[in-house]
Amino acid sequence: MNRLKPAFLVRFSVEHPWTIILVAVLISTLAIFPITQLKIEPDVESLLPRDSSENEESEDLEYSADFDRLAVLVEGKDLFTLEGLDRFSDLVSRLKEELEAEKVIDPFSMITLEQAGSRIRAITMSAGGRAPKTPEDLAAFIRRLDNDPFSRGLVSSRDGKALTAYLLIPKGRPYLEQDKVIRSITETFKDSMKITVTGSIPFSAETERYLTRDALRLMALVAATILFSYYLGFRSRRAMILPVVLVITGTAWSLGFMGLMGWKLSMVSIVSPPLVLTLGSSYSIHILNEYYQFPMTGINKQKRIIEAVTSVSGTIVMASITTITGLLCLLLASMPQTRQFAVSTSVGVAATALLSLSLFPAFLSLQKPVAEIKTQRVNSDILSRGLKKIAPALVRQRWPALFILIVLFTVFAILSPGIDYNTNPVSYFPDKSDVIGELKSFSREVGGMDEITIRLTAPGAQPNYFLQTEVLDKIYGAGVKIAENPDISHLMSLPAYLSFASETALGRKADFSNRGLNLLVSRMFLAASKTESDFSSINLTVRIYNSFEGRPIDEGDTKRISADLERVLQENLPEGVSWEMDGLSLDFLELSSIMRRDFLVSTLAALFAIGIICTLAFKSLKRGLLALIPLITGIAATFIFMSIFHIPLDMTTIMMSCVAIGVGVDDAIHFLLRQRSEELSDPENPENAAVKALIHTGRPIILTTLSIVLGLAWFTLAGFRPIRYFGLLIVFTLTAAGLSTILLLPPLARSRKKTL
């Protein structure tokens, strides 16, 4: 462990403080520009797997890699009048112009079918694809809208009393700016109509608002908490202010690194800056606790500072290595944002550890010597006195400690399989959020925006297979079965459209016997969808929502609906027809599976890596395994807590275990290092060595745990639920790990044999 003590760096910093300070100021100054280039990435779809169909080129309004979607629902008692429809058209036109939309679907331009004499023709709902201008045009528009079986749940509400328009908008423009434009335009029309706006733009804008507000507020609260906890622990201005300067500098370096790499602050990495602030503060506590052990004079001040910092430098280096190792195990995760969080937070932790061994002693060397009264106050406070009383009794409780571990892991084994994973972005916001209210309102009225596309492929990719009468009849029947699910609000397919054509031309639904009509309408269908096909494959597109609660679907709904779709397809498709389902909701379901894998792999990797590091550092397998006890105890207790209170793992909280493993082992390392030192000093009395180690390390262990826990506790006040849960789970894990280090580790680590 002595090899980990950077004595030269500490000595140089104490003897040349201004050189160290100037270097730190220079690096911090260089970090300012990349920090100003940092941007927030609020687009939740950027978290999806890169190979998902979400990234394929698509004209689909449900999702596309390069486009955002906007849906506008308009209600009003005078909506279906010439003036009302004209205002609706004006609203959509202004949104299209201001947002530079590439594609618009509205009730006026939607293609429908009608009979013209003995022939059938494709025609827009309203003459010219514009709002009706005459009473005759108005009557024709309303008639076509009512007769078309595909209009409701798409361009009109399910009850037909409201109208909807959709805009496909190229990505790239700031979401907050776009949202401001949308709100200013819709505000001018609200005097005569009720307008509901939803889609990826307002959703991403609201995400950015929450992330920005939470990040700034959390950093301020964490900094204030560090000031408060250090003052309580040491009752000194230098002990309060200097650590805050230290961690703010380290956080600035971390943010500068992110900006230099061109990364963005996503809903995953947004927790990195306040986390660095919190974790970095613990290193200063170890130094200050040693710094205040003995009084000093002007003559021996430099020597005492060097001795104090050097004596705990091995602990700090070891703690930073384990923390960084735990974080870097997240590089095994599939999401790029998680890997960016791991690297940027590791840079921040490394920076604060380096600064604590250089800038901190440099600052201390410029301060007045510590007065004897302050050292007495620190060494005789309630924590020190309490530890001296309970330590002898604690180290003898080996069997109670083992019993607690057995009970804890038994409960963990029973409850942990019930933990849920949540990838539904809607659930991340508070229920009172306006954007969630509008999304739910749209879902109730229209039937949601989530779509699943079912691609059917003919046996051997046979051309024109899906124009055969018997095949069309079976596919149409499968569609009817699918539509019986109340959570299916809209279904579009070629057979369904041909059924509408036969009803219009022949007066009979689902009559696919007229081959000429089938060919004509199928060409119209392709022209309307702007696609080409040899009819060796076709798509069935369904819109889904939770009809019972009138809300957007969540992960459970997606599983249930997709399972029902699979059942219907297996039972009703022609023999040999293959199929695959695609959609944004299914991509999020895939993300959930990826998260499960990432969580398991990164957690096991972190435990294994930390165990190896501790074993090598202590040169003892026993001590290496002992160092893991508080970690495993903390994680097991947290999983029990999550299972009891139904807290899910999401794209932010999956990082909890690796962070907790890397941080939670620090206290165990501190205790075990001191215990080994005491055993070497007094080999005849290993029990007394454990008592002395607990008395000496107990105070900084409690203070570091309190500092980190109090800092991270502010995360629970975040408006964004993943950040709130992340803070709550980290706090619970580290509290449990800290208690385990104080209460369980000393009796389990106490040696029964004399130390040679």
N, C-alpha and C positions, 0 to 999 in steps of 0.2 A: 504493500500500500504506500510505502514511502516514495516509490517511483512516481506516484500520482501527485505528490506534493510539489507544486511549482514554486519552490523557495526563491529562486532567482527573480522571477516575475514580481513576487511580493516585495522582496527587498528593494528591487529597482524602483517600484512604485512608491514606496515609503521615502526613499532617498531622493527621488526626482519626481515629486508630485506634479509640478506644473507641466512637465513633458507629457505625462500620462493624460492630464486634463486637456491639454491642447490637442493631442491626438484624438481623444474622444470627441471633442468639439468639432474637429475637422471632419471626422467620419459622419457625425450627426448632421453637419451642414450639407455634406454631399448627399445624404439620404433625403433631404427636403424635396428636391426636384422629383425623384421617382415617386415619392409619397403623394405629391400633387397630381400625378398621373393616374393614381389608383381610381378605379371605378367599381361600382357595385353591379353584380350580375344577378338581376332578379328573376330571370327567365328560368322557371323550374324545369322546363323541357330540356335545358342544357345538361341536366343531370342524367338524362336517359342514356342507355348504352349506345355507343357510336354506330353499331351495326343494325340498330333497330330500323324498321321501315319508316320511322318518323323522319329519317334523314334522306329518304328517297325523294326524287322529284315527284311532285304530286299537285294536281289542281284541286284536290279535295279541300273543302272548307273546314273539315274537322281538324286536320293538322298538316303541317308541311315544315320542312327544316328551315326554309328561308322566308317564311311568311308568318305574320301574326293574324289572328282572327278577331273580328268584332261582330257582335250580334246586337241588333237594335230592335227592341219590342215596343210597339206603340199602341196605346189604348186611348179611347175617347168616345164620348157619345156622338160626336159629329164626325167621326173618322171616315165612315163610309158615305161621305158627301163629296161633291166636286171640290169644295174648298178644303175639306179635311184631307182628302187624298193628295191634293196639290201640295199642302204643307208637309205631308209625309214624304212626298217625292223630293221636295226642296231640302228637307232635313238630310235625306240619304245623299243627295247630290253634293251638298256642302261638306258632309263628312268624307265623301269620296274625293273631292277636290283638295280639301285641307290635309287629308292623311295620305294623299297620292295612292289610293287603293288601285290595285291591279285588276281586281275582279269584284263584281257586285252581283249578288243574287237578291232580287226583290220580287214582290208579287206582280209587278207590271211586266217585267221582261221574262218571267218564267214561261216555258213552252208548254202548251196543252194541246189536246186534240179535239177537233169538232168535225161534224159531218157537213159537207158542202154539196148538196144535191145527192148524187149517188157516190160521191167520193169522200175520202177522209183527208183532212189537211192538218198540218202542224201550224199553230198560231200562238202568238204571245197572248197572255191573259188580258192585256189592255192594248188597244190599237197603237202600233208603233213602239210598243214596249215602254210607253210613258203613262203618266197619270191621265185618267179620262178627262176629256175636255168638254164633252156634251152629255146631256142626260142619257142619250142612246148608248154612248160609250160606257157610261157608268153602269147602266143596266147589264150590258154585255159582260163587263168586267166582273160584276158580282155573280152573275150566272155561271161564268166559267170557273170562278174561284170555288163556288159551291159544288160544281159538278166534278171537278178534278179530284180524284182520290188521293193525290200526293201533295196537295197544297197544305192541308192541315198537319200540324206538327213540323212544318217546314217553313212556308212563307206566311202562314197564319197560325193563330193559336189553336189549341185542340178544340175549343168551343166555337171557333170561327169569328170571334168578336174583336180580335186584335191582329195586327199585321207585323211581320218580321222581315228585316233585311239583314244580309250578311256581307261583310267586306273582307277581302283578302289583301293584307297590307304588307309590303316588303319590310323585313326587319332592318334595323340599323339606327333608326331615329330614337332618341331617348324616350323611355316609357313615360316618365313624368311629364315631359313636354307634350307628348301625344295625348295623354290623359287630360291635361289642362285644356288642350284644343277641343277634345270631345265634350268636356263638361261645359265649356263656354258656348259651344254651338247648341247643345241640347237645352241649355238654360233658356235660350231665346224662344224655344218652342213649347215650353212647359205651361204657358198660359192657357193653351187649348187642348193639350194632350198629356197623358202620363207616359213617360219614356223610361224604359229600363235598358241599361247598357251593360253588356257583359262580354267576356272573351279574354284572350290572353293579354291584351293591352291593359285594361283596367286591373286585371289580376296581377300582372307584373309590376305595374305602377304602385299598387298597394303593398306588394312585397318589398319593393325598394324603400317605401316610406317606413315600413316597420323595421327593416334591417338597419337603415340609417339611424333612426331614432334609438333603437336598442343599442347599437354599437357605441354611439356617443354617450348615451346615458350610463351604460355599463362601465365604460372606461372611467368616467368621472366618479361614479360610486365606488369602484374598486380602488382608485387612487385615494379617495377619502377614507376608505376602510383601512387601507395600509397605514395611513397616517395615524388613525385612531388606535389601531392594534399595537403599533410600535410605541406609541406614547404610553399606553397602558402597561406594556411589557417592560419598558426601561425608564419611563418618566424623564425623558431627556429630549431636547429639541434636535440635537444632532442625530439621535437614534430614530427620530421621526422623519426628518426632512431628507437626510442623505440616502436612505434606501429608496425613497420615492423618486428622487432624481436618477438613481441607478436604473430602476425598472422602466421608467419612462424613456430613458436613453436606449435601453435594450429593445423596447417595443418599437421605437422609431427605426432602429436598424432593421428589425424584422419587417416592418411595413415598407421600408425603402427597398429591401430585397425583393418583396413581392412586386413592387412597382417596376423594379429593374428587370424582372423576369417577364413582365407584361401580363401578369395574372390579375384576375379580378376578385373582389370580395363577394363570394357566393353565400348562399344560406348555410353552407357547410363551413367555409373558412372565416365567416364573419366573427366567430367566437375566438379566433386566434389572438387578436390584440389584447382583449381583456384577460385572456388565459395567460399570455406571456407576462402581463403585469402582475397577475396573482402568483404564478409559479416562481417567477424571478425573485419575488420578495422573500421567499423562504431562505435563500442563501445568506442574506444579510443577517437573519436572526441567529444563525450558527456563529457568525463572526462576532456579532454584538454580545452574544451570551458569553463567549470566551473573552472578549475585550473588556467586559465589566467584572471579570473574576477577581482581578487584583488591582489595587490602586497604583498609580504611576506618577512620576515626577517629570519635570522638564528634561532631566538628564537621561532617564531611561525610557522616555516615551517611545522613541522610534523602535527600540529593542522590544518593548512590550507589544507594540502593534504588530511587528514582524512575527513574534512568537505566537500571538493570539490568532492571527490570520493563517499562519503556516500550520498550526496545530489542527485546524479544521479544514484546511485546503483539500486534504485527501477525501474527506467526507463530501465536500462541495463538488470536486471533480467526479467522484464516483456517482454522486446523486445526479449530476447533469448527464453523465454517460447513460445511466439507466433510464432517465426521463427521455432522452433523445432516442435511445434504443426502442423504448415502448412506442414512441411516436412514429419512428421510421418503419415499424412493423405495419403501419397503415399504408405503406407503399405497395403492399400486397393487395390492396383494395382495387376494385375495377373502376370506380369513379375518379376521373382526373381531379375533381375538386377536393376529394378526400386526400389524394396524394399531395396536392398543393398545400392543404392544411398541414399535413405531416411535416413537409419540408420547411415551410415558413415558420411554423411554431418551433421546430427544432433549431432553426437559425436564431430565433428570439431567445430560447432557453440557453443556447451556447453563448450568445452575446451577454446575457445577464450573468452567467457563471463567470465568464472572462472578466467582465466589469467588476464583479464582486471581489475578484482576486487582484485587480489592478486599480481601477478608479476608486473603489471604496477605501482601500488602505491609503491611497493618495489623499483622499478627502480627510481621513482620520488623522493623518500626519500633520494637517494644517490646523487641527483643532487643539484646544487647550487640553492638558493632561486630565484624565478622569480623577475626580476628587474621591477620597476614601469613603465619604458618606454615601456616594452613589453606588460604589461597589458593594457596600454593606446592605444597601436597600435592595439591590438586585438579588444578592445571595441569601437574603433572609425574608423574602416576600412569602406570601401565602403558598405559592406553588412549591418553592424550595422546602418550606417547613412541612408541607403535607407529604411530599415525596419521601422525606426522611422518616416520617412516621409509618407510612404504609409499605415502603419498599421491602423491609425484611419479611413481612407477612406474605406479600405477593409472590416472591420468588419461590416460596415453598408450596404453592398451590398447583402442582403438576397435574394431579388427577382431576381436579375440577376443570382445569384448562382443557384437558383431553376430552372430558365429558361434553363441554360446551361445543367443541369442534365437531364431535360425532353427531350431536343433535342438530347443529347448524347444517351440516352437509347432508343429513338425512332429509330435512325439510327442503333443502335446495333441490335434491334429486326428485322429490315428489312434485314440487311446484314449478320448476323452471321450464318444463315442456309447454306450459300454458302461456308463455309470453308471446305477445303479438308483435307483428311488424307492420308499420304504417307508412305507406308511400303516397297517401292521398293528400295532395297539397291543400285542398279545401279545408281539411281538419286542422291545418297549421295556424289558422287565423282565429282570433276571438269571435264568438258568435255574433257580437254586436257590430262587427266590421260591415261597412256599407257594401263593399264588393261582394261579400258572402251573401248578404241580404238580396242583392240584385240577382246573383247567380241562382239562388233558391227560387226567387220569384219567376225567373225565366224558365226554370225547370218545371215549376208547377203549371205555368200557362202553356208552354210549348212542348215540353217533354225532354228537356236537356239538350246539350250540344255534343255529348260523347257519342261516337260512332264506332261500330265494329264492321269491318268489311270482310265478307266471306268470299274468297276466290275459288270458284269451281273450275276444275280442269277435266276435259274429256279423256276417256281412255285412249292412250296413245296420242294424245293431243290432236284428235281427229278434227279436221276443219268442218265447219257448219254443223257440228254435232248438236249444238244447243239451239238449232233451228228445227230439229225434228219434232214432230207433233207429240209423240209419246214422251219424249224427254222434257219438252216444255210443260207438259201436263204434270209430270212428277215434280219438277222443280217448283212449279207454281203451288202444288199441294204442300211441298215442304215449307214454302214461304207462308202459306196460310197457317200451318201449324206453329211456325215461329211467331207469327203475329198474335197468336192466342196468349202469349206471355204478356201480362199487363205492364211489364217493365219495358216492353218494346213500343216506343211511341211513334215510330215511322219506319217503313220498309220500302226500299226501292230496288227493283230488279228488272231485267229484260222480260221475263215471263209475266210479271205483274203489269208492266207497261203494255205488253201485247194483249193482256186480258182487258185492260182499259180500252185499247183500240177496238177489240172485237165487240165490246159492249157499246161503244160509240157508233161503229159502222154496222153491226149486225144485230144489236140489241141483246146480245148474249155474252155473259162473262166467261172468261177462260175457254173460249172456242178457238183452238189453235189449228183447225182443219184447213183454213184458207191460207195456202202457202204464199200466194201473192201478197195478201195483206201482211203476213208475217215478215216477208222480205222488205216491203215498203216501210213499215213502221220500225223495223230493226235498223234500217238505214237512217231514219229520222232520229232514232234513239242515239245512234253513234254520232250523228251530226250535232245533236243538242249537247252531248257530253264531250264533244271535241276530241274523240278518240277513234282509233282504227282497230279493227278486229276481224279475224277469220272465223269467229264464233267457236273456236276450240276451247275457249274459256270465257266465263262471264262472272260478274260480281253481284253479290247480294249485299246491300248496305243497310244496316239497321241502326236506329238511334235508340239509346238506352238511358233510363233514369230509374230512380227508386219511386215507383208509383204510389206505394203505400204511404210514404212520408213526404212525397212531393219534393224531392231534393236530388242533387247530383249523386251519381253512384260513388261508392267507396270501394275499397279492396274486396270486402266480403260480397258486395253486390256483383262485382265483376266476375268473381269466381263462380257465383251461383248462376248468373246469366250465361256465361260462356259454357258452363257445364250443361245447361239446358239446351243451348244451341247445338252442342256436340251430340247430345242425345237425339234431337230431332233430325239432324243431318244423317246420322248413322242409320236411323230407322226409315228415312224417306227418300234418300237420294238414289238415282239409278245405279245399278251395279257397275263398278269400275270407275265411277266418278270420284276423283280425289278432291280434297279441299284443304284450305288453310285459312286461319282467321288472323286479322291484323287490326290494329287500332291503338290509339294513345292510351286508353285504359289498360289494354293488354301489355303495353310497353311498361307501364308503371307496375303491373303485376310481375313482369319479368324482373324489374328493378328490385322488387321485394325479395325475389329468390336470390338475386345477386347479393343483396344486403345480408341475407342469412349466411351465405357462403363467406362473404368478406368478414363478417363479424367473427365467425368461428375460426377462420384461418388466421386472421390478424391477432386475435386474442391468444390462441394457442402458441403462435409464433412469438408473441411478446413474453408469455410466461416461460417458454423454453429459452429464449435469448437472455432474459434477465437471470434465469437460473444458472445458465452457463457463465455469465459475467460474474455473478456473485460467487460461484464456486471457484472460479479462477482467481478472483480478487482475494478471497479468504484462504485459498489453497486448501479448501475443505468442502467435501460434498455435503457433509452434515450442515455446516453453516450456510452453504448455498441454498439448501432446501429450507432451512429455518427462515431465511430471508423472504421466502415466498409465502409463508404462513399468513402474515397480515394481508397480503394481496388477495390470496384465494379466499380468505375470510371476508374481506370487504366486498369482493365481487359476488360471493354466494349470498351474503346478506342483502345486497342490492337487488339481486334477481328475485329473492323472496319478497322484498318490498315492492318491486315492479309487478309481480304476479298478484299480490294481495290487492293493490290499488289500481290494477289494470293500466299500467303505464306502458305504452308500446315503444319498441325500438324504431327509430326513423333514420333518415339520412344524416342527421346530426348526432343523435344519441348513440349510434353504433360505434362512434369513436371513443365513447366513454371508457370502455374497458382498457384500451391501450394507453390512454392518458392516465387512468387511475393506476395501472400496473407500473408505468414508468415513474409516476410521482409517489405512489404509496410505498414503494420499496425504500425510499430515501430514509425514512425514520428507522426502519429495521436495520439498514446498513449502519446508521449512526450508532444505534445501541450495540450491535454485534461487534463493531470496531472497538468501541470503548470497553466492552466486556472482555474481548481478547487481550486488550492492553492491560486491564486490571488483573486478569488471570496470570499474565506473564509477570506482573509485579508482585503478585501474592499467590504463587502456585499451590500453597498448602491449603488455601481456603477458597475454593471455587464459588461457594455460596456467597461469601462476602464480596467476591469480585462482581457477581451479578447484582448484588445490592448497590454497590458503589456505582456501577455502570448505569443502573436505573436512576439513581439520585442525580448523577451528573448529566445524563442525556434526557431525562424526563421533562425538564423544564423547556429546553429548546424544541423537543418533539411536540409538546402540548402547544407551545407558542406558534410553531410553524403550521401545525394542523389548524389551529384557530385562525391564523392569518389567511391561509388558503381557503378554509371553509367559509369564513366571513366574507371574503372577497367574492367567492363563487356563489354565495347565497343570493347575491343581487341578481344573478341570472334568472332566478325564479320570478322576478318581477318583469321580465321581458314580455313584450306583447306577442312575440312570435313563439308559438308553442314548442317547436324543436329546441330553441335556445333555452326556454324555461325548463324543459325536461332535462336537457343536458346539464344545466347547473344543478338541478335537484339531485340527479343521479350521481354526479361527481361529488357533491357535498356529502351525500349519504355514504358513498363508497370510501372516501378518504376519512370520514369520521369513524366508520367501522374499522378501517385499517389502522388508524391512529390508536383507537381503543385496544385493538388487538395487539399492537406493538407494546403498549403500556401494561396490559392486563394478562395477555396470554403468552407473548414471546419470552419474557424473563423466566417464568418457571419452566417452560419447555426448553429454553436454551441453557439453563443452568447445568453445568457439568457435574457429574457424580464422582468423577475421578480427579486426582490431582493433575495439574497442568505441568508438563515437562518443558 
